[in-house]
Amino acid sequence: MSHGFSTKAIHFAQEPDPHTRAVVGAISLSTTFSQVSPGVEGAYVYSRSGNPTRNTFEAVFAELEGGDKGFAFSSGLGATTTVLHGLEPGDHVVSSDDVYGGTNRLFQRVTAKSQHLTFSFVDMIDMANVEAAITPKTKLIWVETPTNPTLKIVDIRAIVEVAKKHNVPVLVDNTFMSPYNQRPLELGADIVMHSVTKYINGHCDVVMGVIATKNKEWEEKITFLQNAAGCVPSAFDCYLALRGMKTLALRMRQHNANAMEIATFLQSHPKVEKVLYPGLESHPQHAFAKKQQDGYGGMISFYIKGGLEEARRFLEKLHLFVLAESLGGVESLVESPALMTHTSVPPADREKLGISDSLIRLSVGVEDAADLIADLTAGFNAV
């Protein structure tokens, strides 16, 4: 039978234990598994290669994203690193210009040197930029949508159309949306990845990454690399993430609703210069977002009037919005990208991308929206 998103998250690959009839699956903490005879392996051999708890999480995630196979990793950057190991020295990657600061750092300061990969960072709003950046050595197009932190929306279907002409696979970092709001594989992408740390786990107590794919070539590569490189998560973290995923739909509905209410409030506030939220009609790519997303997410960025001093006063006054990096948890968080998550991006690049000292990023949680708006009001009153 075909089930809905919430039903899959709770029941897919999660039948009661056949021996104990436990409704919640046991955590398999064993690092090794017995063999029937020397060299005759069972379903599991060694937990780096495969673990029952991890494999259940991977199966549920792949089902929610519409993928054939899922792969869990010790962090989002661990997932990214593993994908990049699937490329050869000298290969070229076309990337969104406004990617997460850690992704940018890994690309430019690590793999460009250690693997001799080359990267082109382009504004993917205009497909001509993507087309122009592709070379005979281009082996991957890395898309982040919405982008972090300026929330640009990339038309995934259009990117896929360009990529197919050149036989280049497309990877989409779907962290900001979660599979509840957006499923890139259904739009033609070859690989989708997430920082599980964010919305999928949703409780700010697990660091993990995950990938799903429908591309058989990449499925084989990642299957090998997950074991060979060993960037795998613990069984306990997989258990927590699996539990978090059961309430993903509930949480995302509240994130979506709260963020829309707060974005509307910010848009009319006299101390706000500009609001960046895909759900607002004022967003330049609102039409793209409406076409490919089922919701607009809990992330909002805005420019406060003034500069660093005004932003500092605002941030220090907030109480419910906790001043901290990361996003996607039930708790609301706030940060200054220029001073926190994107400090690794060169200043000239930050300026070009619009990551100024007055830019503030909100991760809107699932608290009561009225309380969050009151907290923001107190922050503005301090400016």
Secondary structure, 3 states (H helix, E strand, C coil): CCCCHHHHHHHCCCCCCCCCCCCCCCCCCCCECCCCECCECCCCCECCCCCHHHHHHHHHHHHHHCCCEEEEECCHHHHHHHHHCCCCCCCEEEEECCCCHHHHHHHHHHHHHHCCCEEEEECCCCHHHHHHHCCCCEEEEEEECCCCCCCCCCCHHHHHHHHHHCCCCEEEECCCCHHHHCCHHHHCCCEEEEECCCCCCCCCCCCCEEEEECCHHHHHHHHHHHHHHCCCCCHHHHHHHHHHHHCHHHHHHHHHHHHHHHHHHHHCCCCEEEEECCCCCCCCCHHHHHHHCCCCCCEEEEEECCCHHHHHHHHHHCCCCEECCCCCCCCCEEECCCCCCCCCCCHHHHHHHCCCCCEEEEECCCCCHHHHHHHHHHHHHCC
